[in-house]
């Protein structure tokens, strides 16, 4: 398994391959965005597979009109339903692949898949945006081979694939020093809960305890870490481990104020240092992140 971008031989990876063409005009495509964890676990019954055959072996029945409004009938049901919304629920790449025919029959010509990259292991970032390793697929979603397979199946059905690739932030891979946190946090009733790191107009850069280890504790050095902590500790590829990768300016509280919304952290997702040049905003180099781009994807047959 690659630990560095430098480990990837891109020339060998793409040599001799034929790539699925992009459309002449993307605005003519019928695009379907899906959050992978919420889409399909492949265990449904009563749907038609990619060839149109009826599937009867699954355990999850189709939704019926009489099911409307009955997801929760007691307070305990409501609590269970609400709690389930904060964790992985089981959607996978294989589940998505089993529904490509369904999407084709809907008239979909392109699917946009939420990030499939490896998440911070100690956290339930089911949405896929809490990335800890930009070079691997999260095991909740499947494997690299599963990703290749779903893309091939989509292309065989005339469907293009867009992968959501995040370059401007990572998951919650480190912890700020609590003694330096400057912002009060209150609950919905106005009760004081504690302090957090949030963006400051004076340019404050917060101190960091360290990268999180496999259990989620910030015990690792905030900088290059030994290979022994791969794959579940710190952040990977290794090119992203230097401290200057991150802005370290704390949480965004005012989304209408530049440069706060560019430099700050998005809730529990840490901002990657980027250079913004508003005066030349149409220049291809006007937005450039300091680390090398962590992943390059090609649509292949």
N, C-alpha and C positions, 0 to 999 in steps of 0.2 A: 504494500500500500504506500502510495506517495506521501511524503511528509513535507515536500517543498515543491513549489512551482517548477523549480529547476530540475526536478526529477522527471518531468513530463517531456517526452520526445514528441512534440506536436507534428513534426514532419513525418515521423513513422506512423503516427496515429491517423493522419488524414491521407496518407499515400494510397493511391489506387482506388479511392472511394468515389462513388457517384452520389451527389447530394441532391436532396429534394428541393426543387426550385421555390424561391419566394414568389408570391403573386405579383403581377404587374402593378396592382393597386390594392393595398391592404384595406382601404375603405370599402372595397367591394366584397370583403369576406364577412361571413356570418360567424362572429366570435363568441365563444362560450368560456367564461371564466369559472374555474372550479377550485374550491379549497379541498385539497386532496384528502385530508383526514375526515372531512365531512361528506365526501361524495359517495363512495361505495367500498364495502369490505369484501365484496364478491360473494356474499352469502344470501343474496336475495332469491326469492322464488316467484315464479309467475311472470317473469320478463322474458323477452326474446334475446337470444345470444347474438353474436356478431354475424352468424349465418342466417339468422331469422328463426331458428328453432326455439320452441318453448322450453324454458328451464323450470324444472319442477323439483329439483333436489335441494334448493336452498331452505333456510329456516326463517328468513324475514319475509312476511307476506307483503303484497302490494298495498299501497295506501288506498283506502276506500272513502267514499264521501261520508260514510257513517263514522269514520275515525276522526273527523274534524272536531277539534275542541276537547278531545278526551285524553290528551297526553298526560295530564295530571288530574286526579280526582280527589286527592287528599293532600294535606300539608306535607306529609312525608314524601308523596310522589313529587310534589313541587320542589322540595329540597333536593331530592335525588336528581331530578331533571336539571335543576339549576347547577348543581355541582358538576354534572357530566359535561356542562358547557365549558368548563375550565380545564379539561384534560383531553388527552388523546382518546378518540372513540373508535378508531380502528380502520379508517379508510386507507387503502393501499394502492400502489401502482397496478397490481394485478387486478384489483377491483375495478379500477378505471379501465384497464384493457378489456375487461369483460363487457364494458358498456359502450365501446367504440361504435358498434353497430347501431345501438340505440341513438347515439349522438348523430350518426350519419343519417338515420331515418328522420331525425328532427330537422335536418337541413343544415346542420353545423358544418362549416368548412375549415375552422381553425379553433383549437382549444388552447387556452392560457392556463397553465398549471401553476398553482402556488408553489413556493420554494420547496424543493425536495432534499436540500442539503442537510447534513448531520446537525442536529440541534444540541444545545447544552444538555448533557445527559441527566442532570439533576433537576431539570425543569420541564414543565408540561407545555412547551410552546408548540401546541398542535397546529398552529397557523403556519409554521415553517419559517418564520422570519427571525427566530432566535438562533442564528447560525453559529456553530462552534468549529466546524470543519467544512470549508468551501470545496473540498475535493472528494467528498464522499456523499452517499445517499443515506438518509437517516433510516435505521432499521425498523422504525415504526411504519415507514412507507414501503420498505422493500430493499432491493439491492440494485447495484449498477446494472446488472443484467436485466432486471425488471424494467428499469428505465429505458434501456435500449429496446426491449421487446415492445413496450407500449408505444414508443415512437414509430417503430416499424409497422405495427398493426394499424396505427392511425394513418400512416402514409399509404398503406395498402387500401384503405378506405377513402382515400382522397382528402384526408384531414391533415392540415398543417399543425405543428406543435410549437407553442411559445413557452419557454421556461422562464419563470420569474427569477431573475438573477439579481441579488442585492449587493451593491457595491459601496453604499454610503453608510451602512451600519452593520453591527454584528449582534450576537446574542449577549446575554448578561454573563460575560466571561471573566469579569474581575469585580472587585469590591472597593468602593471608595473608603478612605479613612473617616470614620465617624466623627472624630474630633474636629474635622475641618468643615463639616456640613453646616450650611448657613441658613437654610430655609425651613420655616415651620410647616408642619403637616397637621391638618385637622380632619376629623371625620365629618360626615354629612350633618351632624348636629353641632358642629363647632367645637368639639372636644379636641384638645391638643394631643397628638399622637407621638410626636417626636420631630426629628430633623432629617432633612434630606439634602443632597447636593443638587442645586438647580443653577441654571445659567445666570451669570452676573455681568452687568454692564461694564464693570471694571476689568473684565478679561480674566477673572479668576480661573486658574487651572487647579483642579482638586488633586490631592494626593491619593495614591492607590495603595491598598494593603498588599495585593498580589493577585495573580490569576487564580481562578477557581480550579481545584483539583477534581477528580472524578466524582467525589461525593458532594461537590458544590462549595466546599470551604476554600477561602482565599489563601491557601498555604504555599502557593508556588510563586517564584520570583516574577516580578512584573518586568519582563524582558525575555530574551531567549531562554527556553527551558530545555532540559535534557530530553532526549528522545524516549526515555523510559516513561514519560508521562503521556505519550501518544497511545491511543487516540482520544482519550476522554478528558484529559486535563488541558488547561490553557486554551489557545486558539491555534488552528491550523488552516492553511500551510504556514510553515515557520516564518516565511517572509512577513507575516502579519504580526509577529510577536514583539517587535521593538515598541517601546512606549509611545514614540511619536506617531504610531499608526492612529492613535485615538486623540480626539480633541480634549477629553477629560474636563469638560466644562459643565457637566451636570444636566439635569432634566430641563426640557423645554416647558415653559409655563405660558408663554405668550407666542402663539403661532403667527401673529400679525406683525411681529417685530423682527426685522433683520438687524444683525446677523444671527439673532438667537435661534430662529428656526432652522438655520443652516448649520450652526455649530453645536447645538445642544443635543442631548440624548432624547430619543423618543421612548418615553416611559422606561421600560427595562432593557431597551436596545441601545447599545453604545455607538456613538457617532464616530465615523472614520474621518480623519483629517483630509479635507479636500480644499483645493484652491478655486475660488470663484472670482471671475473677472466680469462684472456686470457690463462694463463698457464694450466688451467684445463677446457678448453673449451668444453670438451666432458662429463664433470661431469654434472649431471642433476641439480645440485645446482649452476652451474657456472654463471647463469644469474638469478638473483632474485630481484624482485621489492619489495620495503619496505612495501607497503600496501598489505594486504591479497588480493589474486586474487578476482576481483570484481564479477565474475559470473561463474557458472559452468553449462554447458549445456550437456544434454544427448539426443541421438537420440532415440526417443521412437515410438512405434507403435501407 
